[in-house]
């Protein structure tokens, strides 16, 4: 029922920055908390950051101080600003609705590769 379209990934050098976007449709976006996950090849999908409907944020220890999650309810979009990127940040990044109702709904993800 919910559509999630991630974009903004790419190849970046260590220490560089990227801004990911996730366009959300099919739901009242402003009523839901949103999250970003990432998954590297052969590894499990891990929670990176979350943001409540009112803008309260939380981060995994591995990205705290480097990544910033934000949302624009007028555009039905959630963002992930990534600074000081490290090779271990290389993964496919996915946004997700924080609700049991939509726990099975995932987008295509966007690839982030950090390499020199």
N, C-alpha and C positions, 0 to 999 in steps of 0.2 A: 504493500500500500504506500510506502514511502519510497521516494526516488532520491538517490544520493549520487552526485556527480562531482568527483574530486578532480582538481587540476592544479597546475603550478609546479609540479615536480620537474626534475632535470638533473644534469650533471654539474657539480660544483666542487671547487677545490676546498681542502680542509681550511677552516676558518671563515669560509664564505657564508652567504645567507640565501634563503629561499622563503617565499611566502606561498603557502598552500591555501587553496580555496575549496569549499564544498558547498555546492548549490543543492538546496533541499526543497522538495516539493511533495505534495500529496498529504500534508499535515499542516496543522496550525503550528508553525515553526516556533512562535514565541512562547508556546506552552510547554516546551520540552527542553531539558538539559541535553547538551551535545558533547560528544567525545571524539578524540582522535586516537587511533590505534596504529601500530606499525608491525610489519612482519617481514623478517629477513628469510632468505631461502633456507629451508630445513629447520626453521625455528618456529615457535609458537607466536601467535598474535598477542602483542602486549599493549596495555593501556599506556598512552603517552600523556594525555591531558584531558581535562573535562571543564565544562563551563555550565553553570546553572542558567535557568531562564532569566534570572536577574543579574547575571554577570559575575558570579563568584567562581573563581578558578582554582583548580588543583593540578599538580604535575607529578609525574614520576621523578624519582630522585635523579635519574640519569640525565634528565633534560632541564631540571630546575635551574633557573637563572639564565638559560640560553633560549628557551622556547616561550612563546606567548600565544595563548589561545584567546580568541575574541569572536564576537558575533555581531551581525548587523540584522536586526529583526525586520527592518524595512526591505532588505534584499533577500531575506531567507537564506542567509549565507553564514557559515562558520569558517574562520580562518585559523591558520597556524603559522605564525612568524617564527622562523628558525634562524638563529644567529650562532656564530661560533661553531659551525658544523664540524663533526668529527667523522672519520671513516666508519665507526661503529653505528652512526646514525643511518647508514645505508639500509634501505628497506622500502617496501611498498607501504604507503600511508593511506589509511582509510578513515573516513568519518563515520559516525554511528549515532543513532538516536538512543539516549539513555532511557529506555522504557522496555518492559517485558513484552509489550504489545508489538514492538518492532525489532526484537532482538535478532531475528533471522534475516533482516534486511541489510544487505551490504552493497556498496557500489563497486566500481571497477578498480578503485584505488589509483594512486599516482606514484610513480617510481621516483625515489630520491637516491642518487648515487653521489657519494662524497669520496673523491679520489683525485690524486695528483697525476 
